[in-house]
C-alpha cells in the first residue's frame, strides 16, 4: 500500500540521503522523499517495522498527529529559508507561512506554540542565530553582509539578538577557538 509517512527531525539534504539509502537497503519501495516526508509502498508489517527501526536508529521519528505534522511543516519552511540566502520576504513572516502552508496563520501559530512551547518568531530568531554562527565560521562574509543576508534592518539589530541568544557578542564568538553551534533539529 502506497502511503505518505511524515518524519520529524529531517532538516537537511543529508537527512534525505541517509533515509533514502537505508530505506532502499531494506528493499522498501521508495516512491518519493523530501524534507519531512517519505512516500513508500509498504507491503507488510515487517517493512513498516523496518522503517520505524531506520527512523529510530538515525534520530528521526514518525509523526502521527496533525498538530505535529503542521509544526514540522513550519520548521521545514523556515529551515529552507535559511538555505536560500539572502532571505527575501515580500510579506511578513506570518503572511509568508500562511501562504506556504495554505492555512490561517493564527491556527499555525497556536499549534506551533502549543507543541513547541515557543513562538514561531522566537524559533525563527534561533534559526537565524545558528545561521549567523555558521556564516561567521566560514569567514567569507563580514558582520554587515551577514546581517543583510539574514534580512536584518541593521547590524545593531543582529548584534543585540545575537548577544541575547548566545550571551556573547559577534566579535567574541568570532574570536573563540571552540565555536559552539546547535544542530537544527535540536533548536527549541
C-alpha positions as CSV (number, residue, x, y, z in Angstrom):
1,X,0.0,0.0,0.0
2,X,1.4,3.4,-1.0
3,X,1.4,5.8,1.9
4,X,2.9,9.1,3.0
5,X,4.9,9.0,6.2
6,X,5.7,12.3,7.9
7,X,9.1,12.4,9.6
8,X,10.3,14.6,12.4
9,X,13.8,16.0,12.5
10,X,14.6,15.9,8.8
11,X,16.4,19.2,8.4
12,X,18.8,18.9,5.5
13,X,19.7,17.1,2.3
14,X,22.0,14.8,4.3
15,X,18.9,13.6,6.2
16,X,17.2,12.8,2.9
17,X,20.3,11.0,1.6
18,X,20.6,8.9,4.8
19,X,17.0,7.8,4.8
20,X,16.9,7.1,1.1
21,X,20.0,4.9,1.4
22,X,18.7,3.0,4.4
23,X,15.2,2.5,3.1
24,X,16.5,1.2,-0.2
25,X,19.0,-1.1,1.6
26,X,16.0,-2.7,3.3
27,X,14.3,-3.3,0.0
28,X,11.4,-1.0,0.8
29,X,9.8,0.6,-2.3
30,X,10.6,4.3,-2.1
31,X,8.3,6.4,-4.3
32,X,9.2,10.0,-3.1
33,X,11.3,11.7,-0.4
34,X,11.6,15.3,0.7
35,X,12.2,17.1,3.9
36,X,9.7,15.8,6.5
37,X,8.0,13.2,4.2
38,X,8.6,9.9,2.5
39,X,6.1,8.1,0.2
40,X,6.6,4.4,0.4
41,X,4.9,1.3,-0.9
42,X,4.8,-0.7,2.3
43,X,3.8,-4.3,1.5
44,X,3.7,-5.8,5.0
45,X,4.3,-5.2,8.8
46,X,7.9,-6.3,8.5
47,X,8.6,-3.4,6.2
48,X,6.8,-1.0,8.5
49,X,8.8,-2.2,11.5
50,X,12.0,-1.8,9.4
51,X,11.0,1.8,8.6
52,X,10.5,2.5,12.3
53,X,13.8,1.0,13.2
54,X,15.6,3.0,10.4
55,X,14.0,6.2,11.8
56,X,14.9,5.4,15.4
57,X,18.5,4.5,14.6
58,X,19.0,7.8,12.8
59,X,17.3,10.2,15.2
60,X,14.1,10.6,13.3
61,X,10.6,10.0,14.5
62,X,7.3,9.2,12.8
63,X,4.8,11.9,13.1
64,X,1.2,10.7,13.8
65,X,-0.7,13.8,14.8
66,X,-1.9,16.6,12.5
67,X,-0.6,19.2,15.0
68,X,2.9,17.7,15.0
69,X,2.8,17.5,11.2
70,X,1.9,21.2,10.9
71,X,4.6,22.1,13.4
72,X,7.2,20.1,11.4
73,X,6.0,21.8,8.1
74,X,6.6,25.2,9.7
75,X,10.1,24.2,10.7
76,X,10.9,22.9,7.2
77,X,9.7,26.1,5.6
78,X,11.9,28.2,7.9
79,X,14.9,25.9,7.5
80,X,14.6,26.1,3.8
81,X,14.6,29.9,4.1
82,X,18.0,29.6,5.8
83,X,19.3,27.5,2.9
84,X,18.3,30.1,0.3
85,X,20.1,33.3,1.3
86,X,19.6,36.1,1.1
87,X,16.2,35.9,2.9
88,X,13.8,37.9,0.8
89,X,10.4,38.1,2.4
90,X,7.9,40.1,0.3
91,X,5.4,39.9,3.2
92,X,5.6,39.5,6.9
93,X,6.7,36.1,8.1
94,X,3.1,35.3,9.2
95,X,1.7,36.0,5.7
96,X,4.5,34.0,4.1
97,X,3.8,31.0,6.3
98,X,0.1,31.2,5.8
99,X,0.6,31.2,2.0
100,X,3.2,28.4,2.1
101,X,1.1,26.1,4.3
102,X,-2.4,27.1,2.9
103,X,-3.7,27.8,6.4
104,X,-4.7,30.6,8.6
105,X,-1.6,31.9,10.4
106,X,-3.4,32.2,13.8
107,X,-4.0,28.4,13.7
108,X,-0.4,27.8,12.6
109,X,0.9,30.0,15.4
110,X,-1.3,28.4,18.1
111,X,-0.4,24.9,17.1
112,X,3.3,25.6,16.9
113,X,3.4,27.4,20.3
114,X,1.4,24.6,21.9
115,X,3.5,21.8,20.5
116,X,6.9,23.5,20.9
117,X,6.5,25.8,23.9
118,X,7.9,28.7,21.9
119,X,6.5,31.1,19.3
120,X,7.3,30.8,15.6
121,X,9.1,34.2,15.7
122,X,11.4,33.1,18.6
123,X,12.1,29.8,16.8
124,X,12.9,31.8,13.6
125,X,15.3,34.0,15.6
126,X,17.1,30.9,17.0
127,X,17.4,29.5,13.4
128,X,18.8,32.8,12.2
129,X,21.4,33.0,15.0
130,X,22.6,29.4,14.2
131,X,23.0,30.5,10.6
132,X,24.9,33.6,11.8
133,X,27.3,31.3,13.7
134,X,27.7,29.1,10.6
135,X,28.5,32.2,8.4
136,X,30.9,33.6,10.9
137,X,32.8,30.2,11.0
138,X,33.1,30.2,7.2
139,X,34.8,33.6,7.4
140,X,33.5,34.5,3.9
141,X,31.3,37.4,5.0
142,X,31.7,40.3,7.4
143,X,29.0,41.1,10.0
144,X,27.3,43.7,7.9
145,X,27.0,41.3,5.0
146,X,25.7,38.6,7.3
147,X,23.0,40.9,8.7
148,X,21.9,41.8,5.2
149,X,21.8,38.2,4.1
150,X,19.5,37.4,7.0
151,X,17.2,40.3,6.4
152,X,18.1,42.4,9.5
153,X,17.3,46.0,9.1
154,X,20.6,47.0,10.7
155,X,23.8,45.4,12.1
156,X,22.9,46.6,15.6
157,X,19.7,44.6,15.5
158,X,21.6,41.5,14.7
159,X,24.2,42.2,17.3
160,X,21.5,42.7,20.0
161,X,19.7,39.5,19.1
162,X,23.0,37.5,18.9
163,X,24.0,38.7,22.4
164,X,20.5,38.0,23.8
165,X,20.5,34.4,22.3
166,X,24.2,33.4,22.9
167,X,25.3,35.6,25.8
168,X,28.2,36.9,23.8
169,X,29.0,39.5,21.1
170,X,29.5,38.7,17.5
171,X,33.2,39.6,17.9
172,X,33.7,37.4,20.9
173,X,32.1,34.4,19.1
174,X,34.3,35.0,16.1
175,X,37.5,35.1,18.3
176,X,36.6,31.9,20.2
177,X,38.6,28.8,19.4
178,X,35.7,26.5,20.0
179,X,32.7,27.6,18.1
180,X,29.6,26.1,19.7
181,X,26.7,25.5,17.3
182,X,23.4,23.7,17.8
183,X,22.0,21.2,15.4
184,X,18.9,22.5,13.6
185,X,16.8,19.6,14.8
186,X,17.7,20.4,18.4
187,X,16.7,24.1,18.3
188,X,13.9,25.0,20.8
